Amino acid sequence: MTAQTILVTGATGHVGRPLIDQLLAAGHRVRALTRDPSRAALPTGVEVVAGNLTDPESLKAAFDGVTAAHLINFDGADFSPLTNGEQIVDLAVQAGVRRVTVLKGEVFKTPLEEAVEASGLEWAFLAPGEFMSNALEWADSIKADGVVRDGFPEAKSAMVHDADVAAVAATALTTDGHAGQQYWLTGPEVLTTVDKVRVISEVLGRQVRFVELSRDEVIAEWRQAGFSDADIEFFIQMRTDPPEVGYTVLPTVEKVTGRPPRSFAQWVRENAAAFGG
């Protein structure tokens, strides 16, 4: 294996952070793009540069000398889809980048994906279902009261461990055979909302109760949190009529990385402190 210099955008996020660890462990040089390097808290040896994908000027130095790059498909500040995909890709190509992974944030194809496809770069798109880290939304109430208050108890999800998404990205960035692939990524099991609470309770070794909220109560919480009508409509669809891929276990993680996907129980063990465990 030849060591590469690899750019990781979204470097402090749920995928970017484990991706950095995995690339470093494999002997690669990592450059991390983040809005605020002083708060990044990244491992020794990582070259941290200031910038973000919405600011093309900040990307010139970030891409310099890079052979592969992991790109996120959305603004890390508000998670809206990027609109400057052509600029990003042009800068990458001009700098000599040869291979990219793109973490999808939308079901539809974005301008960044379209630009990547037309660029001549070797690309792989990563399409995870629900991240296991979404369960951190329950952390405060579990820690304080041993309770999860949520709606849609029977909503099903084949949640994926964030580090497994990172592992697929690391493999696609550093090995051949992944160009032109769109990888749908899931965990090893389908869980309902109630199942997730049960797993958390079992791993923590203490009772965690599920208190069901009505649809209207959940929507009111989303509105209070500042989500738009479009966001709320999407959230409801994902809980009441999700695409089949969202609750279907796929073999992609193991096929790409050579190891089975991590379970939700493993994720909870790794993050037990967040729940007061």
Backbone as numpy.savetxt, mean C-alpha at the origin, in Angstrom:
# Nx Ny Nz CAx CAy CAz Cx Cy Cz
23.43 -11.46 -8.32 22.59 -10.27 -8.32 23.47 -9.02 -8.32
23.15 -8.08 -9.21 23.86 -6.81 -9.27 23.12 -5.77 -8.45
23.84 -5.10 -7.56 23.21 -4.08 -6.74 22.79 -2.90 -7.61
21.61 -2.38 -7.32 21.08 -1.25 -8.06 20.85 -0.09 -7.11
20.68 1.10 -7.70 20.17 2.23 -6.94 18.70 2.37 -7.29
17.85 2.23 -6.28 16.40 2.17 -6.49 15.73 3.31 -5.74
14.88 4.05 -6.44 14.12 5.13 -5.82 12.81 4.57 -5.28
12.50 4.91 -4.04 11.23 4.53 -3.43 10.46 5.81 -3.11
9.33 6.01 -3.78 8.45 7.12 -3.44 7.40 6.60 -2.44
6.75 7.53 -1.74 5.88 7.09 -0.65 6.70 6.34 0.40
7.90 6.84 0.65 8.90 6.07 1.39 8.53 5.79 2.84
7.71 6.63 3.44 7.33 6.42 4.84 5.96 5.76 4.97
5.37 5.35 3.84 4.04 4.75 3.85 4.07 3.28 4.20
2.88 2.69 4.20 2.73 1.30 4.63 3.43 0.32 3.69
3.59 0.68 2.42 4.32 -0.18 1.48 5.76 0.29 1.33
5.95 1.59 1.22 7.30 2.12 1.00 8.27 1.76 2.09
7.80 1.80 3.35 8.72 1.54 4.46 9.23 0.09 4.47
8.35 -0.93 4.38 8.90 -2.29 4.30 9.65 -2.56 3.01
9.29 -1.89 1.94 10.03 -2.06 0.68 11.48 -1.62 0.86
11.69 -0.50 1.56 13.05 -0.03 1.82 13.83 -1.08 2.59
13.23 -1.63 3.64 13.91 -2.65 4.43 14.29 -3.86 3.58
13.39 -4.29 2.73 13.64 -5.47 1.91 14.73 -5.21 0.87
14.73 -4.04 0.27 15.76 -3.72 -0.72 17.13 -3.61 -0.06
17.18 -2.99 1.10 18.45 -2.90 1.83 18.97 -4.28 2.19
18.07 -5.14 2.66 18.48 -6.49 3.06 19.03 -7.28 1.88
18.56 -6.95 0.68 19.03 -7.63 -0.52 20.31 -7.00 -1.10
20.80 -5.95 -0.44 22.07 -5.36 -0.86 21.97 -4.22 -1.84
20.79 -3.68 -2.05 20.63 -2.59 -2.99 20.81 -1.23 -2.30
21.13 -0.24 -3.09 21.19 1.14 -2.60 19.80 1.75 -2.75
19.35 2.43 -1.72 17.99 2.96 -1.73 18.01 4.47 -1.59
17.28 5.12 -2.48 17.02 6.56 -2.35 15.55 6.73 -2.03
15.23 7.45 -0.99 13.85 7.58 -0.52 13.36 9.01 -0.73
12.23 9.13 -1.40 11.61 10.44 -1.63 10.54 10.67 -0.58
10.66 11.79 0.14 9.68 12.10 1.18 9.53 13.60 1.29
8.37 14.03 1.71 8.11 15.47 1.82 8.95 16.13 2.91
9.20 15.40 3.99 9.91 15.99 5.13 10.98 15.02 5.62
12.20 15.11 5.09 13.26 14.17 5.50 13.53 14.18 7.00
13.30 15.30 7.67 13.61 15.38 9.10 12.69 14.48 9.93
11.55 14.09 9.37 10.61 13.25 10.10 10.54 11.83 9.55
11.38 11.52 8.58 11.25 10.24 7.88 11.63 9.04 8.73
12.64 9.19 9.60 13.09 8.11 10.48 13.36 6.82 9.71
14.14 6.94 8.65 14.47 5.80 7.81 15.81 5.19 8.23
16.08 3.96 7.85 17.28 3.27 8.32 18.58 3.95 7.86
19.62 3.73 8.62 20.95 4.19 8.23 21.32 3.58 6.88
21.90 4.40 6.03 22.30 3.92 4.71 21.35 4.32 3.62
20.13 4.75 3.98 19.17 5.21 2.98 19.49 6.66 2.63
19.53 6.97 1.35 19.70 8.35 0.91 18.32 9.00 0.86
18.07 9.94 1.73 16.75 10.56 1.82 16.77 11.90 1.09
15.82 12.09 0.17 15.74 13.34 -0.57 14.35 13.94 -0.39
14.31 15.26 -0.36 13.04 15.96 -0.18 12.34 16.12 -1.52
11.04 15.94 -1.50 10.27 16.15 -2.72 9.00 15.34 -2.70
8.22 15.49 -3.75 7.00 14.69 -3.89 6.63 14.62 -5.37
5.81 13.66 -5.71 5.50 13.40 -7.11 4.68 14.49 -7.77
4.06 15.36 -7.00 3.30 16.46 -7.59 4.19 17.64 -7.96
5.46 17.58 -7.60 6.41 18.67 -7.87 7.52 18.15 -8.78
7.36 18.27 -10.10 8.34 17.71 -11.03 9.77 18.21 -10.80
9.93 19.45 -10.38 11.28 19.96 -10.16 12.02 19.17 -9.10
11.28 18.70 -8.11 11.93 17.95 -7.03 12.34 16.55 -7.47
11.84 16.11 -8.62 12.11 14.74 -9.07 13.39 14.61 -9.88
13.90 15.72 -10.40 15.09 15.64 -11.23 16.26 15.03 -10.45
16.52 15.55 -9.28 17.61 15.02 -8.46 17.27 13.62 -7.95
15.99 13.38 -7.68 15.59 12.08 -7.13 15.84 10.96 -8.13
15.62 11.22 -9.41 15.79 10.19 -10.44 17.24 10.04 -10.90
18.08 11.01 -10.60 19.46 11.00 -11.12 20.22 9.76 -10.65
20.71 8.96 -11.59 21.50 7.79 -11.25 20.70 6.58 -10.82
19.39 6.66 -10.93 18.51 5.57 -10.50 18.24 4.63 -11.68
18.25 3.33 -11.43 17.96 2.36 -12.48 16.54 1.81 -12.39
15.93 1.87 -11.20 14.57 1.37 -11.01 13.87 2.25 -9.97
12.55 2.32 -10.07 11.81 3.20 -9.17 10.45 2.60 -8.83
10.08 2.74 -7.56 8.74 2.38 -7.11 7.95 3.67 -7.00
6.86 3.76 -7.76 6.04 4.96 -7.80 4.68 4.69 -7.17
4.19 5.67 -6.44 2.80 5.60 -5.98 1.95 6.40 -6.95
0.70 6.01 -7.06 -0.19 6.51 -8.10 -1.05 7.67 -7.63
-0.71 8.25 -6.47 -1.57 9.23 -5.85 -0.73 10.21 -5.06
-1.31 11.35 -4.78 -0.67 12.37 -3.95 -0.63 11.86 -2.52
0.57 11.77 -1.95 0.70 11.25 -0.60 0.07 12.12 0.46
-0.29 13.37 0.11 -0.90 14.25 1.10 -2.39 14.01 1.24
-3.10 13.88 0.10 -4.56 13.72 0.19 -5.07 12.50 -0.56
-4.15 11.69 -1.11 -4.48 10.43 -1.79 -5.29 10.62 -3.07
-5.30 11.83 -3.62 -5.97 12.04 -4.91 -5.07 11.53 -6.02
-5.64 11.05 -7.13 -4.82 10.53 -8.24 -3.92 11.61 -8.80
-2.70 11.23 -9.16 -1.78 12.17 -9.77 -2.26 12.56 -11.16
-2.06 13.82 -11.52 -2.48 14.30 -12.84 -1.30 14.60 -13.76
-0.08 14.50 -13.23 1.11 14.87 -14.00 1.93 13.64 -14.38
1.25 12.59 -14.75 1.93 11.34 -15.06 2.96 11.46 -16.16
2.63 12.20 -17.22 3.57 12.33 -18.34 4.86 13.00 -17.90
4.76 14.03 -17.07 5.96 14.71 -16.58 6.83 13.76 -15.76
6.20 13.02 -14.88 6.95 12.09 -14.04 7.69 11.08 -14.90
6.99 10.49 -15.84 7.60 9.45 -16.68 8.69 10.03 -17.57
8.47 11.22 -18.13 9.50 11.85 -18.96 10.79 12.05 -18.18
10.67 12.52 -16.94 11.85 12.74 -16.12 12.56 11.42 -15.81
11.78 10.38 -15.55 12.38 9.08 -15.27 13.14 8.55 -16.47
12.53 8.64 -17.64 13.16 8.14 -18.86 14.43 8.93 -19.17
14.36 10.26 -19.04 15.52 11.11 -19.31 16.67 10.79 -18.36
16.36 10.37 -17.15 17.39 10.07 -16.16 18.00 8.68 -16.36
17.37 7.87 -17.21 17.91 6.54 -17.45 17.28 5.43 -16.64
16.14 5.74 -15.99 15.42 4.69 -15.28 14.94 3.66 -16.30
15.06 2.39 -15.96 14.68 1.33 -16.90 13.46 0.53 -16.43
13.20 0.50 -15.15 12.17 -0.40 -14.63 11.41 0.31 -13.51
10.07 0.17 -13.51 9.26 0.80 -12.46 8.16 -0.14 -12.00
7.78 0.02 -10.75 6.53 -0.53 -10.25 5.63 0.65 -9.90
4.34 0.46 -10.07 3.37 1.50 -9.75 2.33 0.92 -8.80
2.20 1.51 -7.63 1.19 1.10 -6.65 -0.11 1.79 -7.01
-1.10 1.01 -7.43 -2.38 1.58 -7.82 -3.13 2.08 -6.60
-3.87 3.17 -6.79 -4.73 3.68 -5.74 -6.18 3.79 -6.18
-6.43 3.45 -7.45 -7.76 3.54 -8.02 -8.04 2.28 -8.84
-9.32 1.99 -9.03 -9.69 0.87 -9.88 -9.43 1.19 -11.34
-9.70 2.45 -11.72 -9.51 2.85 -13.12 -8.04 3.15 -13.40
-7.71 3.24 -14.69 -6.34 3.53 -15.09 -6.11 5.03 -15.02
-5.02 5.44 -14.39 -4.72 6.85 -14.18 -3.77 7.38 -15.25
-3.61 8.72 -15.33 -2.66 9.28 -16.28 -1.23 8.76 -16.08
-0.84 8.48 -14.83 0.50 7.94 -14.61 0.64 6.56 -15.23
-0.35 5.71 -15.02 -0.29 4.37 -15.61 -0.27 4.44 -17.13
-1.08 5.30 -17.71 -1.11 5.44 -19.17 0.25 5.90 -19.69
0.86 6.84 -18.99 2.17 7.34 -19.41 3.23 6.26 -19.28
3.18 5.49 -18.20 4.14 4.41 -18.00 4.02 3.37 -19.11
2.79 3.00 -19.45 2.56 2.01 -20.49 3.11 2.45 -21.84
3.06 3.75 -22.10 3.49 4.27 -23.40 4.98 4.63 -23.44
5.69 4.41 -22.35 7.04 4.96 -22.20 8.17 4.08 -22.72
7.93 2.79 -22.84 9.02 1.87 -23.13 9.73 1.36 -21.90
9.34 1.82 -20.73 9.89 1.30 -19.49 9.39 -0.12 -19.24
10.16 -0.90 -18.50 9.65 -2.17 -17.98 8.82 -1.83 -16.75
7.55 -2.21 -16.78 6.68 -1.81 -15.69 5.87 -2.98 -15.16
5.51 -2.87 -13.89 4.55 -3.78 -13.27 3.64 -2.94 -12.38
2.35 -3.14 -12.52 1.37 -2.44 -11.69 0.96 -3.34 -10.53
0.88 -2.77 -9.35 0.52 -3.51 -8.14 -0.86 -3.07 -7.70
-1.79 -4.02 -7.64 -3.18 -3.70 -7.31 -3.60 -4.47 -6.07
-3.26 -3.98 -4.90 -3.67 -4.66 -3.66 -5.15 -4.45 -3.39
-5.74 -5.42 -2.69 -7.09 -5.21 -2.17 -6.99 -4.37 -0.91
-7.70 -4.76 0.11 -7.65 -4.02 1.37 -6.34 -4.32 2.10
-5.69 -3.28 2.59 -4.48 -3.46 3.39 -4.85 -3.89 4.80
-4.08 -4.82 5.34 -4.28 -5.21 6.73 -4.12 -4.02 7.68
-3.26 -3.09 7.31 -3.02 -1.93 8.17 -4.25 -1.05 8.33
-5.30 -1.25 7.49 -6.53 -0.49 7.70 -7.13 -0.78 9.08
-6.81 -1.95 9.65 -7.34 -2.29 10.97 -6.82 -1.36 12.06
-5.79 -0.59 11.77 -5.30 0.38 12.76 -6.34 1.45 13.07
-7.34 1.58 12.20 -8.43 2.52 12.49 -9.14 2.15 13.79
-9.06 0.89 14.16 -9.73 0.43 15.39 -8.82 0.48 16.61
-7.58 0.86 16.44 -6.60 0.71 17.51 -6.98 1.48 18.77
-7.39 2.72 18.63 -7.67 3.54 19.81 -8.82 2.97 20.63
-9.90 2.55 19.96 -11.06 2.05 20.70 -10.78 0.68 21.33
-9.94 -0.11 20.66 -9.57 -1.40 21.25 -8.69 -1.18 22.47
-7.74 -0.28 22.34 -6.84 -0.01 23.46 -7.60 0.57 24.65
-8.53 1.49 24.37 -9.22 2.17 25.45 -10.35 1.34 26.06
-11.15 0.67 25.21 -12.38 0.05 25.69 -12.51 -1.43 25.34
-11.58 -1.96 24.56 -11.72 -3.34 24.12 -12.91 -3.53 23.20
-13.20 -2.52 22.39 -14.40 -2.53 21.55 -14.04 -2.06 20.13
-14.67 -2.67 19.16 -14.65 -2.18 17.78 -16.06 -1.75 17.43
-16.23 -0.49 17.08 -17.54 0.03 16.66 -17.48 0.28 15.15
-18.23 -0.52 14.42 -18.19 -0.42 12.97 -19.47 -1.00 12.40
-19.66 -0.77 11.11 -20.82 -1.30 10.43 -20.46 -2.45 9.51
-21.45 -2.90 8.76 -21.25 -3.91 7.73 -20.50 -5.14 8.26
-21.06 -5.82 9.24 -20.33 -6.92 9.90 -19.98 -8.08 8.97
-20.77 -8.29 7.92 -20.52 -9.42 7.03 -19.73 -9.04 5.78
-19.26 -7.81 5.70 -18.44 -7.41 4.55 -17.19 -8.27 4.49
-16.90 -8.83 3.31 -15.80 -9.79 3.17 -14.59 -9.13 2.50
-13.41 -9.57 2.91 -12.18 -9.01 2.35 -11.06 -10.04 2.42
-10.28 -10.12 1.34 -9.07 -10.95 1.33 -7.88 -10.03 1.57
-7.83 -9.47 2.75 -6.83 -8.45 3.09 -5.41 -8.93 2.82
-4.55 -7.98 2.43 -3.16 -8.31 2.14 -2.24 -7.58 3.11
-1.20 -8.26 3.54 -0.19 -7.67 4.42 0.62 -6.65 3.62
0.83 -5.49 4.20 1.56 -4.43 3.51 2.95 -4.89 3.05
3.60 -5.70 3.89 4.94 -6.17 3.55 4.93 -7.15 2.38
3.80 -7.82 2.14 3.70 -8.69 0.98 3.58 -7.88 -0.30
2.88 -6.75 -0.24 2.84 -5.85 -1.39 4.26 -5.35 -1.67
4.97 -4.99 -0.61 6.36 -4.54 -0.75 7.24 -5.63 -1.34
7.00 -6.88 -0.93 7.82 -7.99 -1.44 7.60 -8.20 -2.93
6.37 -8.06 -3.38 6.10 -8.15 -4.82 6.79 -7.01 -5.56
6.72 -5.80 -5.00 7.40 -4.67 -5.62 8.90 -4.91 -5.70
9.50 -5.39 -4.60 10.95 -5.62 -4.59 11.34 -6.65 -5.64
10.55 -7.70 -5.77 10.84 -8.74 -6.76 10.74 -8.18 -8.17
9.68 -7.43 -8.45 9.48 -6.89 -9.79 10.54 -5.84 -10.15
11.05 -5.14 -9.16 12.06 -4.11 -9.41 13.45 -4.70 -9.64
13.70 -5.87 -9.12 15.08 -6.38 -9.10 15.28 -7.67 -9.88
14.21 -8.25 -10.42 14.36 -9.49 -11.19 13.60 -9.37 -12.50
13.97 -10.21 -13.45 13.34 -10.19 -14.78 12.02 -10.97 -14.76
11.23 -10.75 -15.80 10.03 -11.54 -16.00 8.73 -10.91 -15.54
8.76 -9.63 -15.17 7.56 -9.00 -14.63 7.06 -7.84 -15.48
7.73 -7.56 -16.58 7.36 -6.42 -17.42 5.97 -6.62 -18.01
5.15 -5.59 -17.92 3.83 -5.63 -18.50 2.79 -6.35 -17.67
3.10 -6.65 -16.41 2.18 -7.39 -15.55 1.39 -6.44 -14.63
0.12 -6.77 -14.47 -0.67 -6.13 -13.42 -0.98 -7.19 -12.37
-0.43 -6.99 -11.18 -0.54 -7.99 -10.13 -1.63 -7.61 -9.13
-2.70 -8.43 -9.10 -3.73 -8.27 -8.08 -3.28 -9.03 -6.85
-3.27 -8.38 -5.71 -2.62 -8.93 -4.52 -3.60 -9.10 -3.37
-3.60 -10.30 -2.79 -4.47 -10.58 -1.65 -3.68 -11.34 -0.58
-4.31 -11.46 0.56 -3.78 -12.32 1.61 -4.24 -13.75 1.42
-4.03 -14.61 2.43 -4.30 -16.04 2.28 -5.71 -16.46 2.68
-6.56 -15.52 3.10 -7.87 -15.91 3.63 -8.87 -14.78 3.43
-10.14 -15.16 3.41 -11.22 -14.19 3.33 -11.81 -14.01 4.72
-11.89 -12.77 5.17 -12.40 -12.47 6.51 -13.52 -11.45 6.43
-14.56 -11.65 7.24 -15.57 -10.61 7.42 -15.08 -9.63 8.48
-15.81 -8.56 8.64 -15.47 -7.60 9.70 -15.47 -8.29 11.06
-16.46 -9.12 11.30 -16.53 -9.85 12.58 -15.35 -10.80 12.73
-14.96 -11.46 11.64 -13.80 -12.35 11.69 -12.54 -11.58 12.08
-12.36 -10.39 11.53 -11.17 -9.60 11.84 -11.10 -9.29 13.33
-12.24 -8.91 13.90 -12.28 -8.60 15.33 -11.96 -9.86 16.14
-12.48 -10.99 15.71 -12.20 -12.25 16.41 -10.70 -12.56 16.39
-10.05 -12.39 15.24 -8.62 -12.66 15.14 -7.83 -11.73 16.06
-8.20 -10.46 16.07 -7.51 -9.51 16.95 -7.65 -9.95 18.41
-8.85 -10.34 18.79 -9.10 -10.79 20.16 -8.26 -12.01 20.51
-8.21 -12.97 19.59 -7.45 -14.19 19.84 -5.96 -13.91 19.97
-5.44 -13.06 19.12 -4.00 -12.77 19.15 -3.64 -11.98 20.40
-4.49 -11.02 20.77 -4.20 -10.21 21.96 -4.43 -10.99 23.25
-5.21 -12.05 23.17 -5.49 -12.85 24.35 -6.45 -12.18 25.31
-7.30 -11.32 24.82 -8.32 -10.69 25.65 -9.54 -10.38 24.78
-10.66 -10.21 25.43 -11.90 -10.01 24.69 -11.91 -8.65 23.99
-12.22 -8.68 22.72 -12.49 -7.47 21.96 -13.89 -7.62 21.38
-14.80 -6.78 21.79 -16.20 -6.88 21.38 -16.45 -6.10 20.09
-17.36 -6.61 19.29 -17.80 -5.89 18.10 -19.16 -5.27 18.38
-19.26 -3.97 18.24 -20.53 -3.25 18.40 -20.94 -2.74 17.02
-22.05 -3.26 16.53 -22.46 -2.92 15.17 -23.11 -1.54 15.10
-22.61 -0.72 14.18 -23.21 0.57 13.89 -24.13 0.43 12.68
-25.15 1.26 12.65 -26.04 1.26 11.48 -25.33 1.92 10.30
-25.87 1.70 9.14 -25.33 2.34 7.93 -25.28 3.85 8.09
-26.36 4.43 8.63 -26.42 5.89 8.80 -25.36 6.36 9.79
-25.14 5.60 10.85 -24.13 5.98 11.84 -22.73 5.95 11.24
-22.45 4.95 10.42 -21.14 4.87 9.78 -20.95 6.04 8.82
-21.98 6.32 8.02 -21.88 7.44 7.07 -21.65 8.75 7.82
-22.34 8.92 8.95 -22.16 10.15 9.74 -20.71 10.27 10.22
-20.11 9.15 10.63 -18.71 9.18 11.07 -17.79 9.56 9.91
-18.06 9.01 8.73 -17.24 9.34 7.57 -17.36 10.83 7.24
-18.57 11.35 7.31 -18.75 12.78 7.01 -18.00 13.64 8.04
-18.08 13.23 9.30 -17.38 13.99 10.34 -15.87 13.95 10.13
-15.38 12.85 9.55 -13.94 12.73 9.28 -13.51 13.53 8.05
-14.49 14.10 7.33 -14.15 14.96 6.21 -14.17 14.31 4.84
-14.68 13.08 4.77 -14.72 12.41 3.47 -15.81 13.01 2.59
-15.55 13.04 1.29 -16.48 13.61 0.32 -17.61 12.62 0.02
-18.64 13.10 -0.66 -19.74 12.23 -1.05 -19.23 11.11 -1.95
-18.30 11.43 -2.84 -17.75 10.41 -3.74 -16.98 9.35 -2.96
-16.21 9.79 -1.96 -15.49 8.83 -1.10 -16.47 7.91 -0.40
-17.51 8.50 0.17 -18.47 7.71 0.93 -19.20 6.72 0.03
-19.55 7.15 -1.16 -20.20 6.24 -2.11 -19.29 5.06 -2.43
-17.99 5.34 -2.59 -17.03 4.26 -2.86 -16.92 3.33 -1.67
-16.83 3.89 -0.46 -16.72 3.07 0.75 -17.92 2.13 0.88
-19.11 2.66 0.63 -20.32 1.84 0.76 -20.31 0.71 -0.28
-19.92 1.06 -1.50 -19.87 0.03 -2.53 -18.90 -1.09 -2.15
-17.72 -0.71 -1.61 -16.72 -1.71 -1.25 -17.22 -2.63 -0.13
-18.14 -2.14 0.70 -18.64 -2.95 1.81 -19.91 -3.72 1.47
-20.66 -3.23 0.46 -21.93 -3.88 0.14 -21.91 -4.62 -1.19
-21.12 -4.17 -2.13 -21.07 -4.82 -3.45 -19.66 -4.69 -4.03
-18.67 -5.26 -3.34 -17.28 -5.10 -3.80 -17.03 -5.95 -5.05
-16.00 -5.59 -5.83 -15.62 -6.46 -6.94 -15.16 -7.81 -6.40
-15.38 -8.85 -7.20 -15.08 -10.19 -6.74 -13.63 -10.34 -6.32
-12.73 -9.62 -6.98 -11.31 -9.74 -6.65 -11.02 -9.29 -5.22
-11.90 -8.45 -4.67 -11.67 -7.96 -3.31 -11.88 -9.02 -2.24
-12.64 -10.07 -2.57 -12.87 -11.12 -1.57 -12.56 -12.51 -2.14
-11.61 -12.55 -3.04 -11.17 -13.81 -3.63 -9.68 -13.98 -3.38
-9.30 -15.07 -2.74 -7.89 -15.32 -2.47 -7.18 -15.67 -3.78
-6.13 -14.94 -4.08 -5.35 -15.16 -5.31 -3.94 -15.64 -4.95
-3.31 -16.41 -5.84 -1.99 -16.97 -5.55 -0.83 -16.05 -5.92
-1.13 -14.81 -6.24 -0.13 -13.93 -6.85 1.10 -13.72 -5.98
0.90 -13.44 -4.71 2.05 -13.15 -3.83 3.05 -14.30 -3.86
2.55 -15.52 -3.71 3.46 -16.67 -3.68 4.08 -16.92 -5.04
3.32 -16.74 -6.11 3.87 -16.96 -7.45 5.01 -15.99 -7.75
4.86 -14.75 -7.32 5.87 -13.73 -7.62 7.07 -13.82 -6.69
6.81 -14.01 -5.39 7.89 -13.93 -4.40 8.45 -15.28 -3.99
7.69 -16.36 -4.25 8.15 -17.68 -3.84 7.82 -18.04 -2.41
7.08 -17.18 -1.70 6.68 -17.48 -0.33 5.20 -17.15 -0.15
4.50 -17.91 0.71 3.07 -17.67 0.88 2.81 -16.32 1.54
1.65 -15.75 1.29 1.33 -14.46 1.91 1.14 -14.58 3.42
1.45 -13.52 4.12 1.31 -13.48 5.57 -0.17 -13.39 5.96
-0.51 -13.99 7.08 -1.89 -13.99 7.57 -2.18 -12.71 8.35
-3.49 -12.47 8.55 -3.89 -11.34 9.37 -3.44 -11.53 10.81
-3.47 -12.77 11.30 -3.01 -13.03 12.66 -1.55 -12.62 12.82
-0.73 -12.89 11.81 0.67 -12.48 11.88 0.78 -10.97 11.92
-0.02 -10.30 11.09 0.01 -8.83 11.08 -0.37 -8.29 12.46
-1.40 -8.87 13.08 -1.82 -8.39 14.40 -0.71 -8.61 15.43
-0.05 -9.77 15.37 1.07 -10.01 16.30 2.15 -8.96 16.13
2.46 -8.61 14.91 3.51 -7.63 14.65 3.10 -6.22 15.11
1.82 -5.97 15.20 1.33 -4.63 15.54 0.53 -4.62 16.85
0.76 -5.63 17.69 -0.02 -5.76 18.91 0.07 -4.53 19.82
1.23 -3.90 19.84 1.40 -2.74 20.71 0.41 -1.62 20.38
0.06 -1.49 19.10 -0.86 -0.44 18.70 -2.25 -0.65 19.30
-2.59 -1.90 19.60 -3.88 -2.24 20.17 -3.83 -2.42 21.68
-2.69 -2.07 22.27 -2.53 -2.23 23.71 -2.18 -3.63 24.12
-1.66 -4.43 23.17 -1.31 -5.81 23.47 0.09 -5.96 23.99
